[in-house]
Amino acid sequence: MLCSKCCEEIPDESIICPECGNTVSSTSSDTSDGMKRKRHGFTSFYLIFSLTVAIAMIIAACYFFAVYGEPLLFVVAMFIIIIAIPQVVGIILLLRWKKVGFWVYAGSFLLPTIYIVGIGSPEAILIALVFIVIMWAVL
């Protein structure tokens, strides 16, 4: 069943929600079935695909730096890792039904956008907005 306060999944025999400490009443188990969240299959696919891509970016950045070891690759690898880690965190939060996950995911595009605009490519704002709008539309 779901907690009526924080909407976290809790065992049916629980008296207190382990997440928020809310006392679970017998009537909340009846109403929790109506609150059961369902995610569209495409949304789940997109979130898992995005998570896989972000983790692959982290692994690839570490691999290329370890193999080639050039200072420029270190900067690029760190830049990719700094971008991908918040994306992974945001997607995991979204998979756990946390609204803040969207803002973490959207915020992960802030650093690269500022950097790319700073080096003279203002169309980077549009590219970042496209990714943010796609995630918003999917959710």
NUDREN-398984 format. One line per field, with one value per residue: residue number from 1; residue in one letter; chain; x, z, y of N, C-alpha, C, O, CB in turn. Coordinates in nm, 2 decimals, always signed. Each point is the difference from the previous one (the first is absolute). Glycine has a CB too. Layout:
N
k (NUM/...) .
r (a/...) .
c (A/...) .
n.X (X/...) .
n.Z (Z/...) .
n.Y (Y/...) .
ca.X (X/...) .
ca.Z (Z/...) .
ca.Y (Y/...) .
c.X (X/...) .
c.Z (Z/...) .
c.Y (Y/...) .
o.X (X/...) .
o.Z (Z/...) .
o.Y (Y/...) .
cb.X (X/...) .
cb.Z (Z/...) .
cb.Y (Y/...) .
***
This chain:
139
k (1/2/3/4/5/6/7/8/9/10/11/12/13/14/15/16/17/18/19/20/21/22/23/24/25/26/27/28/29/30/31/32/33/34/35/36/37/38/39/40/41/42/43/44/45/46/47/48/49/50/51/52/53/54/55/56/57/58/59/60/61/62/63/64/65/66/67/68/69/70/71/72/73/74/75/76/77/78/79/80/81/82/83/84/85/86/87/88/89/90/91/92/93/94/95/96/97/98/99/100/101/102/103/104/105/106/107/108/109/110/111/112/113/114/115/116/117/118/119/120/121/122/123/124/125/126/127/128/129/130/131/132/133/134/135/136/137/138/139) .
r (m/l/c/s/k/c/c/e/e/i/p/d/e/s/i/i/c/p/e/c/g/n/t/v/s/s/t/s/s/d/t/s/d/g/m/k/r/k/r/h/g/f/t/s/f/y/l/i/f/s/l/t/v/a/i/a/m/i/i/a/a/c/y/f/f/a/v/y/g/e/p/l/l/f/v/v/a/m/f/i/i/i/i/a/i/p/q/v/v/g/i/i/l/l/l/r/w/k/k/v/g/f/w/v/y/a/g/s/f/l/l/p/t/i/y/i/v/g/i/g/s/p/e/a/i/l/i/a/l/v/f/i/v/i/m/w/a/v/l) .
c (A/A/A/A/A/A/A/A/A/A/A/A/A/A/A/A/A/A/A/A/A/A/A/A/A/A/A/A/A/A/A/A/A/A/A/A/A/A/A/A/A/A/A/A/A/A/A/A/A/A/A/A/A/A/A/A/A/A/A/A/A/A/A/A/A/A/A/A/A/A/A/A/A/A/A/A/A/A/A/A/A/A/A/A/A/A/A/A/A/A/A/A/A/A/A/A/A/A/A/A/A/A/A/A/A/A/A/A/A/A/A/A/A/A/A/A/A/A/A/A/A/A/A/A/A/A/A/A/A/A/A/A/A/A/A/A/A/A/A) .
n.X (+0.08/+0.13/+0.09/-0.32/+0.31/+0.14/-0.24/+0.21/-0.12/-0.12/+0.05/-0.32/+0.15/+0.05/-0.13/+0.17/-0.03/+0.28/-0.07/-0.10/+0.04/-0.29/-0.11/-0.01/-0.32/-0.05/-0.03/+0.30/-0.10/-0.25/+0.19/+0.25/-0.20/-0.03/+0.33/+0.06/+0.21/-0.11/+0.30/-0.18/+0.14/+0.11/+0.07/+0.17/+0.15/+0.10/+0.12/+0.17/+0.12/+0.11/+0.15/+0.17/+0.11/+0.11/+0.16/+0.13/+0.12/+0.15/+0.14/+0.12/+0.15/+0.17/+0.09/+0.14/+0.16/+0.12/+0.11/+0.15/+0.10/-0.11/+0.02/-0.24/-0.10/+0.00/-0.21/-0.18/-0.02/-0.10/-0.23/-0.13/-0.01/-0.17/-0.24/-0.03/-0.05/-0.26/-0.09/+0.01/-0.17/-0.23/-0.04/-0.03/-0.23/-0.16/+0.01/-0.14/-0.28/+0.27/-0.22/+0.32/+0.01/-0.07/+0.23/+0.22/-0.07/+0.02/+0.28/+0.13/-0.04/+0.17/+0.27/-0.06/-0.14/+0.25/+0.19/-0.16/-0.04/+0.32/+0.06/-0.22/-0.29/-0.26/-0.05/+0.08/-0.30/-0.10/+0.15/-0.14/-0.29/+0.02/+0.05/-0.24/-0.21/+0.08/-0.06/-0.28/-0.10/+0.07/-0.16) .
n.Z (+0.00/-0.14/+0.31/-0.02/-0.01/-0.26/-0.21/+0.20/-0.14/+0.32/-0.03/-0.08/+0.28/-0.02/+0.29/-0.20/-0.33/+0.06/-0.11/+0.25/+0.27/-0.18/+0.28/-0.27/+0.10/-0.06/-0.19/-0.12/-0.12/-0.15/-0.14/-0.10/-0.23/-0.09/+0.02/-0.23/-0.09/-0.27/-0.09/-0.27/-0.02/-0.07/+0.31/+0.01/-0.27/+0.11/+0.27/-0.13/-0.23/+0.22/+0.16/-0.26/-0.06/+0.29/+0.01/-0.29/+0.12/+0.23/-0.20/-0.21/+0.22/+0.10/-0.29/-0.08/+0.27/-0.02/-0.30/+0.03/+0.30/-0.18/+0.27/-0.21/+0.16/+0.28/-0.13/-0.11/+0.28/+0.15/-0.21/+0.03/+0.32/+0.01/-0.18/+0.16/+0.30/-0.07/-0.19/+0.24/+0.18/-0.21/-0.04/+0.30/+0.03/-0.24/+0.14/+0.26/-0.18/+0.01/-0.15/+0.05/-0.28/-0.15/+0.16/-0.05/-0.31/-0.02/+0.14/-0.23/-0.20/+0.23/-0.11/-0.30/+0.01/+0.12/-0.21/-0.26/+0.08/+0.05/-0.31/-0.13/+0.06/+0.05/-0.11/+0.33/+0.03/-0.21/+0.15/+0.28/-0.13/-0.12/+0.28/+0.13/-0.21/+0.03/+0.31/-0.04/-0.20/+0.19/+0.24) .
n.Y (-0.12/+0.24/+0.08/+0.10/+0.14/-0.09/-0.13/-0.22/-0.25/-0.02/-0.32/+0.00/+0.03/+0.35/+0.05/+0.20/+0.06/-0.19/+0.31/+0.13/-0.20/-0.06/-0.15/-0.20/+0.10/-0.30/+0.27/-0.05/-0.30/+0.16/+0.22/-0.21/-0.10/+0.31/+0.03/-0.25/+0.26/-0.13/+0.10/+0.02/-0.29/+0.29/+0.05/-0.26/+0.07/+0.28/-0.11/-0.23/+0.19/+0.20/-0.23/-0.09/+0.29/+0.04/-0.27/+0.06/+0.28/-0.16/-0.20/+0.21/+0.16/-0.25/-0.09/+0.26/+0.03/-0.30/+0.04/+0.27/+0.05/+0.27/+0.19/-0.05/-0.25/+0.17/+0.20/-0.23/-0.14/+0.25/+0.05/-0.28/+0.02/+0.27/-0.14/-0.27/+0.10/+0.16/-0.24/-0.20/+0.18/+0.03/-0.30/-0.07/+0.22/-0.13/-0.28/+0.14/+0.14/+0.25/+0.23/-0.01/-0.19/+0.27/+0.15/-0.22/+0.01/+0.32/+0.01/-0.19/+0.27/+0.20/-0.10/-0.01/+0.29/+0.14/-0.13/+0.09/+0.31/+0.02/-0.08/+0.24/-0.20/+0.27/-0.31/-0.06/+0.12/-0.22/-0.24/+0.06/+0.02/-0.30/-0.12/+0.16/-0.10/-0.31/+0.01/+0.14/-0.23/-0.24/+0.13) .
ca.X (-0.08/+0.07/-0.02/-0.09/+0.07/+0.12/-0.02/+0.10/-0.05/+0.03/-0.06/-0.14/-0.02/+0.06/-0.09/+0.06/+0.08/+0.15/+0.06/-0.04/-0.05/-0.15/-0.07/-0.08/-0.12/-0.06/-0.07/+0.09/+0.03/-0.11/+0.02/+0.13/-0.01/-0.04/+0.11/+0.11/+0.05/+0.04/+0.08/-0.02/+0.11/+0.10/+0.07/+0.10/+0.11/+0.08/+0.08/+0.11/+0.09/+0.08/+0.09/+0.10/+0.09/+0.08/+0.11/+0.10/+0.09/+0.10/+0.09/+0.08/+0.09/+0.10/+0.08/+0.08/+0.11/+0.09/+0.08/+0.08/+0.06/+0.05/-0.06/-0.12/-0.11/-0.04/-0.09/-0.13/-0.06/-0.06/-0.11/-0.11/-0.04/-0.07/-0.13/-0.08/-0.04/-0.13/-0.10/-0.03/-0.08/-0.14/-0.08/-0.03/-0.11/-0.12/-0.05/-0.06/-0.11/+0.03/-0.01/+0.13/+0.09/-0.01/+0.08/+0.14/+0.04/+0.01/+0.12/+0.13/+0.03/+0.04/+0.14/+0.05/-0.06/+0.08/+0.14/+0.00/-0.03/+0.12/+0.10/-0.05/-0.10/-0.12/-0.10/+0.00/-0.12/-0.11/+0.02/-0.03/-0.14/-0.06/+0.01/-0.09/-0.14/-0.03/-0.02/-0.12/-0.11/-0.02/-0.06) .
ca.Z (+0.00/-0.01/+0.11/-0.04/+0.01/-0.09/-0.12/-0.02/+0.01/+0.13/+0.02/+0.05/+0.15/+0.07/+0.08/-0.02/-0.12/+0.03/-0.06/+0.06/+0.14/+0.01/+0.05/-0.10/+0.05/-0.08/-0.11/-0.11/-0.09/-0.09/-0.09/-0.06/-0.13/-0.09/-0.02/-0.06/-0.12/-0.12/-0.10/-0.14/-0.04/-0.07/+0.10/+0.07/-0.09/-0.02/+0.12/+0.00/-0.11/+0.04/+0.11/-0.06/-0.08/+0.10/+0.06/-0.11/-0.02/+0.11/-0.02/-0.11/+0.04/+0.08/-0.08/-0.09/+0.07/+0.05/-0.11/-0.07/+0.11/-0.04/+0.08/-0.06/+0.02/+0.14/+0.01/-0.07/+0.08/+0.12/-0.05/-0.02/+0.12/+0.07/-0.06/+0.01/+0.13/+0.04/-0.09/+0.06/+0.13/-0.03/-0.06/+0.11/+0.08/-0.08/+0.00/+0.14/+0.00/+0.07/-0.09/+0.00/-0.10/-0.12/+0.01/+0.00/-0.13/-0.07/+0.05/-0.05/-0.13/+0.02/-0.01/-0.14/-0.07/+0.03/-0.06/-0.14/-0.03/+0.03/-0.10/-0.12/-0.07/+0.07/-0.03/+0.10/+0.08/-0.06/+0.01/+0.13/+0.02/-0.07/+0.09/+0.11/-0.04/-0.02/+0.12/+0.06/-0.08/+0.03/+0.14) .
ca.Y (+0.12/+0.13/+0.09/+0.11/+0.13/+0.02/-0.09/-0.11/-0.14/-0.05/-0.13/+0.00/-0.02/+0.11/+0.09/+0.13/+0.01/+0.01/+0.12/+0.13/-0.02/+0.01/-0.12/-0.06/-0.06/-0.10/+0.06/+0.05/-0.11/-0.01/+0.11/+0.00/-0.07/+0.10/+0.09/-0.07/+0.07/-0.08/+0.08/-0.05/-0.09/+0.08/+0.08/-0.09/-0.03/+0.12/+0.02/-0.10/+0.03/+0.12/-0.04/-0.08/+0.09/+0.09/-0.09/-0.03/+0.12/+0.00/-0.11/+0.03/+0.11/-0.05/-0.09/+0.07/+0.07/-0.10/-0.06/+0.10/+0.07/+0.14/+0.10/+0.06/-0.10/+0.01/+0.11/-0.04/-0.11/+0.06/+0.08/-0.10/-0.06/+0.10/+0.01/-0.12/-0.05/+0.05/-0.06/-0.13/+0.03/+0.05/-0.11/-0.09/+0.06/-0.01/-0.14/-0.02/+0.09/+0.12/+0.11/+0.08/-0.07/+0.08/+0.12/-0.04/-0.03/+0.12/+0.07/-0.06/+0.06/+0.14/+0.02/+0.00/+0.11/+0.13/-0.02/+0.00/+0.13/+0.08/-0.01/+0.06/-0.08/+0.02/-0.10/-0.10/+0.02/-0.07/-0.14/-0.03/+0.01/-0.11/-0.12/+0.02/-0.01/-0.14/-0.07/+0.05/-0.05/-0.14/-0.03) .
c.X (+0.09/-0.03/-0.08/+0.07/+0.11/-0.01/+0.11/-0.07/+0.04/-0.06/-0.14/-0.01/+0.07/-0.10/+0.05/+0.08/+0.15/+0.06/-0.03/-0.05/-0.15/-0.06/-0.10/-0.13/-0.06/-0.08/+0.09/+0.04/-0.11/+0.01/+0.13/-0.01/-0.05/+0.12/+0.12/+0.05/+0.04/+0.07/-0.02/+0.13/+0.11/+0.08/+0.11/+0.11/+0.09/+0.09/+0.11/+0.10/+0.09/+0.10/+0.12/+0.10/+0.09/+0.11/+0.10/+0.09/+0.10/+0.11/+0.09/+0.10/+0.11/+0.09/+0.10/+0.11/+0.11/+0.09/+0.10/+0.08/+0.05/-0.08/-0.13/-0.11/-0.04/-0.11/-0.14/-0.06/-0.06/-0.13/-0.12/-0.05/-0.08/-0.14/-0.08/-0.04/-0.13/-0.12/-0.04/-0.08/-0.14/-0.09/-0.04/-0.11/-0.13/-0.06/-0.06/-0.11/+0.03/+0.00/+0.13/+0.09/+0.00/+0.09/+0.15/+0.05/+0.01/+0.12/+0.13/+0.04/+0.05/+0.14/+0.05/-0.06/+0.07/+0.14/-0.01/-0.04/+0.12/+0.11/-0.05/-0.10/-0.13/-0.11/+0.00/-0.12/-0.12/+0.01/-0.03/-0.15/-0.08/+0.00/-0.10/-0.15/-0.04/-0.03/-0.14/-0.12/-0.02/-0.06/-0.14) .
c.Z (+0.00/+0.13/-0.05/+0.01/-0.10/-0.12/-0.03/+0.02/+0.14/+0.01/+0.05/+0.15/+0.08/+0.07/-0.02/-0.13/+0.03/-0.06/+0.08/+0.15/+0.02/+0.05/-0.11/+0.06/-0.09/-0.12/-0.11/-0.09/-0.10/-0.11/-0.08/-0.14/-0.11/-0.04/-0.07/-0.13/-0.11/-0.09/-0.13/-0.04/-0.08/+0.10/+0.07/-0.09/-0.02/+0.12/+0.01/-0.11/+0.04/+0.11/-0.05/-0.07/+0.10/+0.07/-0.11/-0.02/+0.11/-0.02/-0.12/+0.03/+0.08/-0.08/-0.10/+0.07/+0.05/-0.12/-0.05/+0.10/-0.04/+0.09/-0.06/+0.02/+0.15/+0.02/-0.06/+0.09/+0.13/-0.03/-0.02/+0.13/+0.09/-0.05/+0.03/+0.14/+0.05/-0.09/+0.06/+0.13/-0.03/-0.06/+0.11/+0.09/-0.08/+0.00/+0.14/+0.02/+0.08/-0.10/-0.01/-0.10/-0.13/+0.00/+0.01/-0.14/-0.09/+0.04/-0.05/-0.14/+0.02/-0.02/-0.15/-0.09/+0.02/-0.06/-0.15/-0.05/+0.02/-0.11/-0.14/-0.08/+0.06/-0.04/+0.10/+0.09/-0.06/+0.01/+0.14/+0.03/-0.07/+0.09/+0.12/-0.03/-0.04/+0.13/+0.07/-0.08/+0.03/+0.14/+0.00) .
c.Y (+0.12/+0.08/+0.12/+0.13/+0.02/-0.09/-0.10/-0.13/-0.05/-0.14/+0.01/-0.01/+0.12/+0.08/+0.14/-0.01/+0.02/+0.13/+0.13/-0.01/+0.02/-0.13/-0.04/-0.06/-0.10/+0.05/+0.05/-0.11/-0.01/+0.11/+0.00/-0.07/+0.09/+0.10/-0.06/+0.07/-0.10/+0.09/-0.06/-0.07/+0.08/+0.09/-0.08/-0.03/+0.12/+0.02/-0.10/+0.02/+0.12/-0.04/-0.08/+0.08/+0.08/-0.09/-0.03/+0.12/+0.00/-0.10/+0.03/+0.11/-0.05/-0.09/+0.07/+0.08/-0.10/-0.06/+0.10/+0.09/+0.14/+0.10/+0.06/-0.10/+0.00/+0.11/-0.04/-0.11/+0.05/+0.08/-0.09/-0.06/+0.10/+0.02/-0.12/-0.04/+0.07/-0.06/-0.14/+0.02/+0.04/-0.11/-0.10/+0.06/+0.00/-0.14/-0.03/+0.10/+0.13/+0.12/+0.08/-0.07/+0.08/+0.12/-0.03/-0.03/+0.12/+0.08/-0.05/+0.06/+0.15/+0.02/-0.01/+0.12/+0.13/-0.01/+0.02/+0.14/+0.10/-0.01/+0.05/-0.08/+0.01/-0.10/-0.11/+0.01/-0.07/-0.15/-0.05/+0.00/-0.12/-0.12/+0.02/-0.01/-0.14/-0.07/+0.04/-0.06/-0.15/-0.03/+0.06) .
o.X (+0.12/-0.12/+0.02/-0.05/+0.00/+0.08/+0.01/-0.09/+0.11/-0.10/-0.03/-0.10/-0.01/-0.11/-0.08/+0.07/+0.03/+0.11/+0.09/-0.02/-0.05/+0.04/-0.08/+0.01/+0.05/-0.01/-0.03/+0.03/+0.03/-0.02/+0.01/+0.08/+0.05/+0.00/+0.10/-0.08/+0.05/-0.04/+0.00/+0.11/+0.12/+0.12/+0.11/+0.12/+0.13/+0.11/+0.12/+0.12/+0.12/+0.11/+0.11/+0.12/+0.12/+0.11/+0.12/+0.12/+0.12/+0.12/+0.12/+0.11/+0.12/+0.13/+0.12/+0.11/+0.12/+0.12/+0.11/+0.11/+0.09/-0.11/-0.09/-0.12/-0.12/-0.09/-0.10/-0.13/-0.11/-0.10/-0.11/-0.12/-0.10/-0.09/-0.12/-0.10/-0.09/-0.11/-0.12/-0.10/-0.09/-0.11/-0.11/-0.09/-0.11/-0.12/-0.09/-0.05/-0.10/+0.07/+0.03/+0.10/+0.10/+0.07/+0.08/+0.11/+0.09/+0.06/+0.10/+0.11/+0.04/+0.04/+0.08/+0.07/+0.04/+0.04/+0.08/+0.05/+0.02/+0.07/+0.06/+0.00/-0.04/-0.10/-0.09/-0.05/-0.07/-0.09/-0.07/-0.06/-0.10/-0.10/-0.06/-0.07/-0.11/-0.09/-0.07/-0.10/-0.12/-0.08/-0.06) .
o.Z (+0.02/+0.04/-0.11/-0.06/-0.07/-0.09/-0.11/+0.07/+0.04/-0.07/+0.08/+0.05/+0.12/-0.04/+0.00/-0.03/+0.08/+0.04/+0.03/+0.06/+0.11/-0.04/-0.05/+0.09/-0.12/-0.11/-0.12/-0.12/-0.12/-0.12/-0.10/-0.09/-0.11/-0.10/-0.03/-0.09/+0.02/-0.02/-0.02/+0.04/+0.03/-0.02/+0.02/+0.04/+0.00/-0.02/+0.03/+0.03/-0.02/+0.00/+0.04/+0.00/-0.03/+0.01/+0.04/-0.03/-0.03/+0.01/+0.01/-0.04/-0.02/+0.01/+0.00/-0.05/-0.01/+0.03/-0.03/-0.03/+0.07/+0.04/+0.08/+0.03/+0.03/+0.07/+0.06/+0.01/+0.03/+0.08/+0.04/+0.02/+0.06/+0.07/+0.03/+0.01/+0.05/+0.05/+0.01/+0.02/+0.06/+0.04/+0.00/+0.04/+0.06/+0.01/+0.01/+0.12/+0.06/-0.10/-0.11/-0.04/-0.07/-0.09/-0.05/-0.05/-0.07/-0.09/-0.01/-0.04/-0.10/-0.07/-0.04/-0.08/-0.09/-0.06/-0.05/-0.10/-0.07/-0.01/-0.10/-0.13/+0.08/+0.08/-0.01/+0.06/+0.08/+0.02/+0.02/+0.06/+0.05/+0.01/+0.04/+0.07/+0.03/+0.00/+0.05/+0.07/+0.01/+0.01/+0.11) .
o.Y (+0.00/+0.00/+0.05/+0.10/+0.10/+0.02/-0.05/-0.02/+0.01/-0.03/+0.09/+0.06/-0.01/+0.02/+0.09/-0.09/+0.08/+0.03/+0.07/+0.10/+0.00/-0.11/+0.07/-0.08/-0.02/-0.06/+0.00/+0.03/-0.04/-0.02/+0.06/+0.03/-0.01/+0.06/+0.06/+0.02/-0.11/+0.11/-0.13/+0.03/-0.02/+0.01/+0.04/+0.00/-0.02/+0.04/+0.04/-0.02/+0.00/+0.05/+0.02/-0.02/+0.02/+0.05/-0.01/-0.03/+0.04/+0.02/-0.03/+0.00/+0.04/+0.00/-0.03/+0.01/+0.02/-0.02/-0.03/+0.04/+0.06/-0.02/+0.03/+0.04/-0.03/-0.02/+0.03/+0.00/-0.04/-0.01/+0.03/-0.02/-0.04/+0.04/+0.01/-0.07/-0.08/-0.01/-0.03/-0.07/-0.05/-0.01/-0.05/-0.07/-0.03/-0.02/-0.09/+0.01/+0.06/-0.01/+0.05/+0.07/+0.01/+0.03/+0.08/+0.04/+0.02/+0.07/+0.07/-0.02/+0.06/+0.10/+0.09/+0.05/+0.07/+0.10/+0.08/+0.05/+0.09/+0.10/-0.02/+0.01/-0.09/-0.01/-0.09/-0.10/-0.07/-0.07/-0.10/-0.08/-0.04/-0.07/-0.10/-0.06/-0.04/-0.08/-0.08/-0.04/-0.05/-0.09/-0.01) .
cb.X (-0.31/+0.12/+0.20/-0.15/-0.05/+0.05/-0.14/+0.27/-0.09/+0.10/+0.26/+0.04/+0.01/+0.29/+0.04/-0.05/-0.23/-0.10/-0.12/-0.04/+0.27/-0.03/+0.10/+0.19/-0.09/-0.01/-0.14/+0.06/+0.10/-0.13/-0.16/+0.03/-0.10/-0.24/-0.17/+0.00/+0.03/-0.16/+0.17/-0.27/-0.27/-0.26/-0.32/-0.30/-0.28/-0.29/-0.32/-0.28/-0.29/-0.30/-0.31/-0.28/-0.29/-0.31/-0.29/-0.29/-0.31/-0.30/-0.29/-0.30/-0.31/-0.28/-0.31/-0.30/-0.29/-0.29/-0.31/-0.27/-0.03/+0.16/+0.32/+0.25/+0.21/+0.32/+0.29/+0.22/+0.28/+0.33/+0.26/+0.22/+0.31/+0.31/+0.21/+0.23/+0.33/+0.23/+0.21/+0.31/+0.31/+0.21/+0.23/+0.33/+0.27/+0.20/+0.27/+0.27/-0.05/+0.07/-0.27/-0.13/-0.15/-0.30/-0.27/-0.13/-0.21/-0.31/-0.23/-0.17/-0.21/-0.22/-0.05/-0.05/-0.26/-0.17/-0.01/-0.11/-0.27/-0.12/+0.04/+0.21/+0.22/+0.16/+0.11/+0.30/+0.16/+0.07/+0.25/+0.28/+0.13/+0.17/+0.30/+0.25/+0.12/+0.24/+0.32/+0.21/+0.16/+0.28/+0.29) .
cb.Z (+0.10/-0.30/+0.21/+0.14/+0.31/+0.29/+0.02/+0.01/-0.29/+0.18/-0.04/-0.27/-0.16/-0.13/+0.17/+0.28/-0.20/-0.03/-0.25/-0.29/-0.04/-0.15/+0.29/-0.23/+0.23/+0.31/+0.28/+0.28/+0.30/+0.30/+0.25/+0.31/+0.23/+0.18/+0.23/+0.18/+0.13/+0.05/+0.19/-0.10/-0.04/-0.19/+0.01/+0.10/-0.12/-0.13/+0.08/+0.08/-0.15/-0.07/+0.12/-0.02/-0.16/+0.02/+0.13/-0.08/-0.08/+0.15/+0.09/-0.11/+0.02/+0.19/+0.01/-0.10/+0.08/+0.15/-0.03/-0.16/+0.01/-0.28/+0.00/-0.20/-0.22/+0.00/-0.07/-0.24/-0.12/+0.02/-0.14/-0.25/-0.07/-0.02/-0.21/-0.21/+0.00/+0.02/-0.21/-0.12/+0.05/-0.08/-0.22/-0.04/+0.05/-0.15/-0.17/-0.04/-0.07/+0.27/+0.16/+0.28/+0.18/+0.05/+0.16/+0.28/+0.10/+0.07/+0.21/+0.17/-0.01/+0.24/+0.27/+0.10/+0.10/+0.27/+0.24/+0.09/+0.13/+0.25/+0.23/+0.13/-0.15/-0.07/-0.23/-0.07/+0.00/-0.18/-0.19/+0.01/-0.04/-0.23/-0.11/+0.02/-0.12/-0.21/-0.02/+0.00/-0.19/-0.16/-0.01) .
cb.Y (-0.12/-0.01/-0.11/-0.23/-0.11/+0.03/+0.24/+0.17/-0.05/+0.26/-0.19/-0.16/-0.24/-0.01/-0.27/+0.14/+0.02/-0.28/-0.18/-0.03/+0.08/+0.28/+0.00/+0.03/+0.24/-0.08/+0.07/+0.14/-0.08/-0.08/+0.07/-0.02/-0.20/-0.08/+0.06/-0.24/+0.29/-0.27/+0.19/+0.16/-0.17/-0.01/+0.10/-0.10/-0.14/+0.06/+0.06/-0.14/-0.09/+0.10/-0.02/-0.17/-0.01/+0.10/-0.08/-0.13/+0.09/+0.06/-0.13/-0.06/+0.12/+0.01/-0.13/+0.01/+0.16/-0.03/-0.12/-0.05/-0.27/-0.06/+0.03/+0.08/-0.11/-0.07/+0.14/+0.05/-0.11/+0.02/+0.14/-0.03/-0.11/+0.08/+0.14/+0.00/+0.05/+0.22/+0.15/-0.02/+0.11/+0.23/+0.08/-0.02/+0.18/+0.20/+0.02/-0.09/-0.26/-0.12/-0.04/+0.00/-0.23/-0.11/+0.03/-0.13/-0.24/-0.07/-0.01/-0.19/-0.21/-0.08/-0.19/-0.30/-0.19/-0.08/-0.23/-0.29/-0.14/-0.13/-0.17/+0.11/-0.07/+0.24/+0.14/+0.10/+0.29/+0.26/+0.11/+0.17/+0.29/+0.16/+0.06/+0.21/+0.27/+0.09/+0.07/+0.26/+0.22/+0.05/+0.02) .
***
